[in-house]
């Protein structure tokens, strides 16, 4: 056996059907495309979601809901999480650059402080928004909250 006489195993390959080459071939005339219509023409490609002229599903269903384009998305941090970060880092000042460096926030994200949990000591926090209960607890413990 040499490279010049390699060939596929017997029965492993077959010739392509030669469509549209006369009636004797068995696929002449319409060339396997049936009779007339969109799919029989050259360049046929149905659009996505096309249902043959029937009203498409996305048009049959009602429009519901509303997405406010002016909505502000906040990443949420609770007081117990703040206390945990303060304990781990050994500092009582938590601001955006520190949170981004720690991997808590992604750059460009806004942060809101919520009031779940307890604080052991006063913490200085910088955030974009803060709930009233969180602000009250932070200030009771001697900390400060600075809104950006």
N, CA, C and O of each residue as an XYZ file, in Angstrom:
592
protein
N       0.853     -1.196      0.000
C       0.000      0.000      0.000
C       0.885      1.241      0.000
O       1.834      1.348      0.777
N       0.556      2.167     -0.883
C       1.302      3.413     -0.978
C       0.322      4.570     -1.085
O      -0.866      4.370     -1.341
N       0.833      5.793     -0.884
C      -0.034      6.977     -0.895
C      -0.781      7.148     -2.212
O      -1.903      7.653     -2.235
N      -0.155      6.726     -3.306
C      -0.783      6.948     -4.609
C      -1.913      5.967     -4.902
O      -2.655      6.179     -5.860
N      -2.075      4.897     -4.112
C      -3.190      3.992     -4.387
C      -4.124      3.815     -3.181
O      -4.768      2.777     -3.034
N      -4.188      4.848     -2.314
C      -5.165      4.844     -1.220
C      -6.536      5.182     -1.768
O      -6.654      6.059     -2.624
N      -7.568      4.516     -1.302
C      -8.927      4.881     -1.692
C      -9.886      4.443     -0.581
O      -9.561      3.556      0.208
N     -11.078      5.075     -0.521
C     -12.028      4.740      0.543
C     -12.492      3.291      0.414
O     -12.404      2.685     -0.654
N     -12.989      2.752      1.529
C     -13.494      1.380      1.539
C     -14.692      1.265      0.608
O     -15.372      2.253      0.330
N     -14.945      0.056      0.130
C     -16.046     -0.167     -0.806
C     -17.377      0.154     -0.113
O     -17.649     -0.334      0.984
N     -18.199      0.978     -0.769
C     -19.500      1.347     -0.215
C     -19.452      2.551      0.719
O     -20.496      2.976      1.213
N     -18.269      3.113      0.976
C     -18.149      4.245      1.899
C     -18.529      5.563      1.245
O     -18.904      6.505      1.943
N     -18.443      5.654     -0.057
C     -18.787      6.904     -0.744
C     -19.829      6.620     -1.813
O     -19.977      5.485     -2.268
N     -20.532      7.642     -2.200
C     -21.499      7.506     -3.290
C     -21.526      8.798     -4.095
O     -21.172      9.861     -3.584
N     -21.943      8.706     -5.348
C     -21.984      9.881     -6.215
C     -23.176     10.764     -5.854
O     -24.209     10.276     -5.394
N     -23.016     12.081     -6.071
C     -24.111     13.022     -5.839
C     -25.230     12.773     -6.837
O     -24.997     12.308     -7.953
N     -26.463     13.096     -6.410
C     -27.581     13.032     -7.349
C     -27.455     14.207     -8.304
O     -27.284     15.346     -7.869
N     -27.538     13.941     -9.593
C     -27.453     15.014    -10.581
C     -28.869     15.434    -10.919
O     -29.539     14.823    -11.752
N     -29.308     16.491    -10.252
C     -30.703     16.921    -10.382
C     -30.902     17.766    -11.645
O     -29.992     18.448    -12.116
N     -32.129     17.692    -12.173
C     -32.474     18.523    -13.328
C     -31.748     18.136    -14.589
O     -31.462     19.002    -15.416
N     -31.429     16.835    -14.775
C     -30.700     16.393    -15.963
C     -31.558     15.458    -16.820
O     -31.046     14.525    -17.438
N     -32.872     15.722    -16.849
C     -33.742     14.923    -17.711
C     -34.521     13.878    -16.942
O     -34.157     13.504    -15.827
N     -35.616     13.404    -17.563
C     -36.545     12.488    -16.924
C     -35.880     11.152    -16.606
O     -36.215     10.529    -15.598
N     -34.962     10.705    -17.427
C     -34.338      9.395    -17.251
C     -33.564      9.293    -15.937
O     -33.386      8.193    -15.414
N     -33.103     10.417    -15.398
C     -32.310     10.362    -14.159
C     -33.182     10.125    -12.940
O     -32.661      9.757    -11.887
N     -34.487     10.321    -13.043
C     -35.382     10.137    -11.897
C     -35.576     11.401    -11.097
O     -36.469     11.465    -10.252
N     -34.754     12.419    -11.346
C     -34.945     13.692    -10.639
C     -34.888     14.855    -11.617
O     -34.352     15.918    -11.306
N     -35.451     14.637    -12.813
C     -35.503     15.709    -13.806
C     -36.762     16.521    -13.614
O     -37.437     16.377    -12.594
N     -37.091     17.357    -14.552
C     -38.333     18.138    -14.478
C     -38.298     19.150    -13.364
O     -37.816     20.266    -13.551
N     -38.798     18.781    -12.217
C     -38.843     19.728    -11.089
C     -37.593     19.637    -10.227
O     -37.445     20.425     -9.292
N     -36.699     18.715    -10.503
C     -35.420     18.555     -9.800
C     -35.621     18.343     -8.305
O     -34.839     18.843     -7.497
N     -36.659     17.609     -7.933
C     -36.866     17.281     -6.527
C     -37.434     18.397     -5.687
O     -37.439     18.312     -4.459
N     -37.928     19.475     -6.351
C     -38.432     20.619     -5.589
C     -39.958     20.666     -5.551
O     -40.513     21.626     -5.016
N     -40.641     19.695     -6.083
C     -42.103     19.742     -6.118
C     -42.569     20.688     -7.206
O     -41.793     21.073     -8.080
N     -43.853     21.065     -7.149
C     -44.395     21.916     -8.207
C     -44.596     23.351     -7.724
O     -45.322     23.582     -6.757
N     -43.976     24.289     -8.371
C     -44.142     25.733     -8.169
C     -44.015     26.159     -6.698
O     -43.608     25.372     -5.844
N     -44.364     27.390     -6.431
C     -44.318     27.889     -5.063
C     -42.964     28.457     -4.682
O     -41.986     28.333     -5.420
N     -42.927     29.078     -3.526
C     -41.740     29.783     -3.046
C     -40.535     28.863     -2.951
O     -39.430     29.250     -3.331
N     -40.736     27.644     -2.444
C     -39.603     26.749     -2.217
C     -39.066     26.148     -3.501
O     -37.973     25.582     -3.500
N     -39.815     26.256     -4.608
C     -39.349     25.714     -5.878
C     -38.464     26.708     -6.607
O     -37.763     26.333     -7.547
N     -38.482     27.971     -6.192
C     -37.739     29.015     -6.904
C     -36.287     29.069     -6.440
O     -35.947     28.616     -5.348
N     -35.448     29.632     -7.294
C     -34.063     29.829     -6.877
C     -34.019     30.981     -5.873
O     -34.858     31.881     -5.917
N     -33.052     30.951     -4.983
C     -32.916     32.014     -3.992
C     -33.897     31.894     -2.852
O     -34.076     32.846     -2.092
N     -34.547     30.734     -2.712
C     -35.532     30.566     -1.627
C     -34.830     30.564     -0.279
O     -33.885     29.806     -0.060
N     -35.296     31.409      0.611
C     -34.835     31.375      1.993
C     -35.926     32.027      2.813
O     -36.103     33.244      2.759
N     -36.661     31.229      3.575
C     -37.749     31.779      4.383
C     -37.161     32.590      5.520
O     -36.128     32.227      6.082
N     -37.816     33.685      5.856
C     -37.359     34.512      6.965
C     -37.541     33.756      8.270
O     -38.406     32.886      8.371
N     -36.734     34.082      9.264
C     -36.910     33.475     10.582
C     -38.320     33.772     11.064
O     -38.830     34.869     10.838
N     -38.935     32.845     11.703
C     -40.287     32.966     12.268
C     -41.371     33.055     11.197
O     -42.524     33.333     11.525
N     -41.035     32.827      9.922
C     -42.070     32.865      8.884
C     -42.906     31.606      8.987
O     -42.369     30.500      9.047
N     -44.227     31.772      9.006
C     -45.123     30.642      9.208
C     -46.035     30.427      8.007
O     -47.193     30.038      8.160
N     -45.510     30.681      6.819
C     -46.263     30.404      5.612
C     -47.414     31.353      5.370
O     -48.384     30.971      4.716
N     -47.349     32.566      5.866
C     -48.416     33.542      5.671
C     -49.369     33.604      6.854
O     -50.118     34.571      6.997
N     -49.349     32.574      7.710
C     -50.156     32.618      8.940
C     -49.598     33.721      9.832
O     -48.402     34.011      9.795
N     -50.465     34.331     10.629
C     -50.021     35.401     11.537
C     -48.950     34.832     12.477
O     -49.226     33.882     13.211
N     -47.740     35.392     12.469
C     -46.651     34.828     13.264
C     -46.933     34.885     14.768
O     -47.686     35.730     15.252
N     -46.303     33.961     15.481
C     -46.537     33.840     16.912
C     -46.270     35.145     17.654
O     -47.050     35.534     18.524
N     -45.163     35.829     17.315
C     -44.817     37.050     18.044
C     -45.822     38.167     17.801
O     -45.876     39.126     18.571
N     -46.630     38.057     16.723
C     -47.663     39.052     16.474
C     -49.009     38.627     17.052
O     -49.875     39.465     17.306
N     -49.181     37.310     17.261
C     -50.435     36.813     17.842
C     -50.509     37.069     19.340
O     -51.597     37.223     19.896
N     -49.346     37.115     19.995
C     -49.325     37.303     21.447
C     -49.451     38.783     21.791
O     -48.957     39.630     21.047
N     -50.103     39.107     22.902
C     -50.260     40.522     23.265
C     -48.959     41.132     23.758
O     -48.081     40.438     24.269
N     -48.855     42.441     23.596
C     -47.710     43.162     24.152
C     -47.998     43.414     25.618
O     -49.040     43.977     25.955
N     -47.093     43.006     26.495
C     -47.316     43.232     27.931
C     -46.073     43.830     28.558
O     -44.957     43.622     28.082
N     -46.280     44.572     29.627
C     -45.165     45.083     30.408
C     -44.584     46.370     29.858
O     -44.998     46.888     28.822
N     -43.611     46.857     30.596
C     -42.953     48.104     30.253
C     -41.550     48.075     30.824
O     -41.367     47.711     31.986
N     -40.566     48.447     30.042
C     -39.190     48.553     30.535
C     -38.801     50.022     30.528
O     -38.722     50.657     29.477
N     -38.564     50.536     31.698
C     -38.227     51.950     31.834
C     -36.782     52.163     31.376
O     -35.860     51.627     31.991
N     -36.570     52.933     30.310
C     -35.207     53.137     29.838
C     -34.362     53.976     30.799
O     -33.133     53.945     30.729
N     -35.008     54.721     31.688
C     -34.276     55.582     32.614
C     -34.002     54.902     33.956
O     -33.507     55.546     34.882
N     -34.321     53.594     34.074
C     -34.142     52.888     35.341
C     -32.668     52.819     35.724
O     -31.802     52.589     34.880
N     -32.401     53.023     37.006
C     -31.042     52.916     37.514
C     -30.874     51.569     38.202
O     -31.659     51.215     39.082
N     -29.861     50.825     37.805
C     -29.570     49.524     38.419
C     -28.525     49.720     39.516
O     -27.511     50.386     39.308
N     -28.782     49.140     40.673
C     -27.840     49.226     41.786
C     -27.377     47.831     42.184
O     -28.160     46.881     42.181
N     -26.107     47.719     42.524
C     -25.623     46.526     43.211
C     -25.949     46.755     44.690
O     -25.742     47.854     45.204
N     -26.451     45.741     45.368
C     -26.951     45.914     46.734
C     -25.969     45.319     47.731
O     -25.489     44.199     47.558
N     -25.677     46.089     48.783
C     -24.874     45.598     49.901
C     -25.644     45.836     51.187
O     -26.180     46.924     51.398
N     -25.704     44.827     52.050
C     -26.360     44.966     53.342
C     -25.328     45.243     54.422
O     -24.127     45.074     54.210
N     -25.814     45.673     55.587
C     -24.916     46.043     56.682
C     -24.069     44.865     57.151
O     -22.891     45.037     57.460
N     -24.661     43.657     57.208
C     -23.872     42.503     57.648
C     -22.725     42.208     56.683
O     -21.652     41.780     57.109
N     -22.943     42.436     55.383
C     -21.871     42.256     54.405
C     -20.787     43.322     54.584
O     -19.594     43.033     54.493
N     -21.227     44.567     54.842
C     -20.259     45.650     55.089
C     -19.388     45.321     56.294
O     -18.172     45.507     56.263
N     -20.024     44.830     57.358
C     -19.288     44.472     58.576
C     -18.282     43.361     58.267
O     -17.149     43.388     58.746
N     -18.702     42.406     57.477
C     -17.829     41.298     57.098
C     -16.608     41.806     56.319
O     -15.483     41.390     56.593
N     -16.831     42.715     55.340
C     -15.723     43.271     54.564
C     -14.794     44.099     55.445
O     -13.573     44.040     55.298
N     -15.379     44.875     56.365
C     -14.566     45.701     57.263
C     -13.696     44.823     58.155
O     -12.535     45.148     58.406
N     -14.249     43.714     58.633
C     -13.500     42.795     59.489
C     -12.367     42.135     58.707
O     -11.241     42.037     59.196
N     -12.671     41.683     57.489
C     -11.661     41.020     56.668
C     -10.513     41.954     56.308
O      -9.347     41.563     56.372
N     -10.843     43.196     55.926
C      -9.812     44.124     55.465
C      -9.082     44.799     56.616
O      -7.973     45.301     56.434
N      -9.695     44.818     57.811
C      -9.063     45.462     58.959
C      -9.122     46.979     58.907
O      -8.353     47.650     59.594
N     -10.017     47.525     58.107
C     -10.177     48.978     58.054
C     -11.646     49.324     58.193
O     -12.520     48.513     57.885
N     -11.910     50.535     58.660
C     -13.311     50.916     58.877
C     -13.822     51.861     57.797
O     -14.866     52.491     57.968
N     -13.098     51.966     56.690
C     -13.528     52.828     55.588
C     -13.754     51.965     54.350
O     -12.836     51.310     53.854
N     -15.006     51.978     53.857
C     -15.340     51.194     52.671
C     -15.850     52.145     51.598
O     -16.862     52.822     51.778
N     -15.125     52.186     50.468
C     -15.517     53.064     49.371
C     -15.469     52.288     48.053
O     -15.102     51.113     48.028
N     -15.843     52.958     46.959
C     -15.957     52.286     45.663
C     -14.645     51.680     45.169
O     -14.639     50.520     44.757
N     -13.532     52.420     45.192
C     -12.286     51.813     44.708
C     -11.925     50.533     45.467
O     -11.437     49.570     44.874
N     -12.169     50.530     46.784
C     -11.854     49.339     47.578
C     -12.763     48.176     47.181
O     -12.300     47.042     47.057
N     -14.062     48.452     46.982
C     -15.009     47.397     46.616
C     -14.695     46.821     45.232
O     -14.839     45.619     45.011
N     -14.266     47.684     44.301
C     -13.896     47.220     42.960
C     -12.639     46.357     43.037
O     -12.554     45.310     42.395
N     -11.666     46.809     43.829
C     -10.416     46.060     43.984
C     -10.664     44.705     44.640
O     -10.005     43.720     44.307
N     -11.627     44.657     45.584
C     -11.951     43.409     46.278
C     -12.790     42.469     45.420
O     -12.994     41.311     45.785
N     -13.284     42.969     44.264
C     -14.065     42.131     43.369
C     -15.541     42.076     43.702
O     -16.276     41.256     43.150
N     -15.988     42.954     44.615
C     -17.409     42.986     44.989
C     -18.209     43.701     43.905
O     -19.324     43.294     43.579
N     -17.641     44.760     43.350
C     -18.300     45.561     42.311
C     -17.509     45.489     41.021
O     -16.302     45.249     41.026
N     -18.215     45.703     39.902
C     -17.542     45.878     38.622
C     -17.423     47.377     38.381
O     -18.269     48.140     38.847
N     -16.394     47.814     37.666
C     -16.262     49.244     37.394
C     -17.506     49.775     36.679
O     -18.012     49.147     35.749
N     -17.986     50.921     37.115
C     -19.162     51.534     36.514
C     -20.467     51.164     37.197
O     -21.500     51.773     36.919
N     -20.441     50.169     38.092
C     -21.665     49.790     38.806
C     -21.949     50.783     39.923
O     -21.032     51.340     40.527
N     -23.241     50.997     40.188
C     -23.644     51.852     41.302
C     -24.002     50.955     42.481
O     -24.399     49.805     42.294
N     -23.861     51.484     43.693
C     -24.079     50.669     44.880
C     -25.110     51.303     45.795
O     -25.159     52.524     45.944
N     -25.941     50.454     46.412
C     -26.934     50.910     47.379
C     -26.764     50.091     48.655
O     -26.609     48.870     48.611
N     -26.795     50.783     49.790
C     -26.643     50.133     51.085
C     -28.026     49.909     51.688
O     -28.830     50.836     51.783
N     -28.293     48.664     52.096
C     -29.572     48.318     52.725
C     -29.342     47.890     54.168
O     -28.216     47.587     54.565
N     -30.432     47.867     54.959
C     -30.305     47.757     56.409
C     -30.392     46.386     57.036
O     -30.676     46.301     58.231
N     -30.162     45.294     56.300
C     -30.210     43.974     56.917
C     -28.937     43.721     57.722
O     -27.838     44.028     57.259
N     -29.075     43.179     58.891
C     -27.907     42.813     59.684
C     -27.535     43.874     60.710
O     -28.228     44.877     60.878
N     -26.421     43.624     61.392
C     -25.951     44.491     62.479
C     -24.538     44.972     62.168
O     -23.808     44.367     61.383
N     -24.179     46.080     62.809
C     -22.810     46.579     62.733
C     -22.172     46.473     64.108
O     -22.816     46.774     65.113
N     -20.915     46.050     64.166
C     -20.218     45.945     65.444
C     -19.605     47.285     65.830
O     -19.509     47.607     67.014
N     -19.189     48.068     64.830
C     -18.539     49.350     65.116
C     -18.882     50.342     64.008
O     -19.526     50.001     63.015
N     -18.433     51.576     64.211
C     -18.702     52.615     63.218
C     -17.890     52.396     61.953
O     -16.692     52.120     62.014
N     -18.545     52.520     60.810
C     -17.880     52.344     59.519
C     -18.156     53.574     58.667
O     -19.271     54.096     58.655
N     -17.131     54.032     57.953
C     -17.317     55.132     57.013
C     -17.555     54.533     55.628
O     -16.697     53.841     55.079
N     -18.744     54.812     55.072
C     -19.152     54.181     53.822
C     -19.395     55.249     52.760
O     -19.969     56.301     53.040
N     -18.951     54.962     51.540
C     -19.247     55.810     50.392
C     -20.093     54.993     49.428
O     -19.700     53.894     49.036
N     -21.269     55.529     49.035
C     -22.166     54.788     48.141
C     -22.984     55.763     47.307
O     -22.963     56.970     47.546
N     -23.709     55.223     46.319
C     -24.574     56.049     45.474
C     -25.940     56.263     46.106
O     -26.573     57.294     45.879
N     -26.404     55.291     46.902
C     -27.721     55.391     47.529
C     -27.706     54.592     48.823
O     -26.865     53.716     49.026
N     -28.666     54.918     49.701
C     -28.715     54.256     51.000
C     -30.150     54.292     51.512
O     -30.838     55.304     51.369
N     -30.608     53.179     52.113
C     -31.958     53.163     52.682
C     -31.935     53.920     54.011
O     -30.885     54.082     54.633
N     -33.111     54.376     54.430
C     -33.213     55.150     55.673
C     -32.797     54.306     56.868
O     -32.121     54.806     57.768
N     -33.191     53.025     56.896
C     -32.856     52.162     58.037
C     -31.344     51.937     58.115
O     -30.777     51.926     59.207
N     -30.691     51.760     56.969
C     -29.242     51.558     56.961
C     -28.530     52.814     57.439
O     -27.583     52.737     58.221
N     -28.988     53.975     56.966
C     -28.372     55.235     57.369
C     -28.490     55.431     58.876
O     -27.542     55.865     59.531
N     -29.657     55.110     59.419
C     -29.902     55.261     60.854
C     -28.950     54.375     61.664
O     -28.346     54.834     62.634
N     -28.820     53.104     61.263
C     -27.963     52.165     61.999
C     -26.501     52.577     61.912
O     -25.788     52.523     62.914
N     -26.035     52.994     60.718
C     -24.635     53.405     60.548
C     -24.319     54.601     61.431
O     -23.271     54.639     62.077
N     -25.234     55.594     61.463
C     -24.986     56.797     62.262
C     -25.113     56.534     63.759
O     -24.438     57.190     64.553
N     -25.965     55.585     64.163
C     -26.073     55.212     65.584
C     -24.777     54.612     66.096
O     -24.397     54.830     67.246
N     -24.090     53.844     65.231
C     -22.827     53.186     65.639
C     -21.636     54.119     65.516
O     -20.506     53.695     65.758
N     -21.852     55.379     65.146
C     -20.764     56.340     65.066
C     -20.092     56.391     63.703
O     -19.033     57.005     63.567
N     -20.676     55.765     62.695
C     -20.104     55.789     61.354
C     -20.703     56.924     60.526
O     -21.564     57.666     60.997
N     -20.241     57.043     59.309
C     -20.784     58.055     58.402
C     -21.103     57.402     57.055
O     -20.464     56.434     56.642
N     -22.109     57.963     56.388
C     -22.439     57.509     55.029
C     -22.337     58.712     54.111
O     -22.990     59.729     54.341
N     -21.525     58.602     53.074
C     -21.342     59.673     52.107
C     -21.966     59.241     50.790
O     -21.584     58.222     50.214
N     -22.938     60.032     50.316
C     -23.586     59.720     49.046
C     -22.881     60.413     47.903
O     -22.544     61.594     47.997
N     -22.658     59.687     46.824
C     -21.953     60.235     45.656
C     -22.963     60.943     44.782
O     -22.603     61.485     43.738
